[in-house]
Amino acid sequence: MRDLVVVCLTLAGAAASGFAFRQTEPANSSKRIDFVRDVQPIFTRSCVACHGPFTQMAGLRVDAKQSVLVKVVVPGNAAESALYRRVAEDALARGIDTLTCEVNLDPPNPTSLAFHERQGFVSVGGLPTHDGRIVNLLQKSL
């Protein structure tokens, strides 16, 4: 469950921090998140079984960009993004008093880092990943 909270919070943060959800992106671009390339595969792996075309627990569907933007994510405004709020509320309801996430340091993702810092996350260390990235581990007390 903690991994799911991290995935949802990271996606909510990325979406709400103003990243563009564009259908296509130049192959050499690493600065913008593309919904189809970067976000949808994570939703497919982690969320669609319960929030997809056949089952929409709590009325939430995340298998298509429009359903995400209409119902759970307000790009550029985390405070108004239902996904972000619901992850925090669910964590508290389950007795989890700290949220964690990771933000890329290499390749850098300064927009996401700034977003999470504005939300009260603090760095608790760095970590190399199996795919060659280096991430900053962040946490926030609820």
Secondary structure, 3 states (H helix, E strand, C coil): CHHHHHHHHHHHHHHHCCCCCCCCCCCCCCCCCCHHHHHHHHHHHHCCCCECCCCEHHHCCCCCHHHHHHHCCCCCCHHHCHHHHHHHHHHHHCCCCEEEEEEEEECCCHHHHHHHHHCCCEEEEEEECCCCCEEEEEEEEC
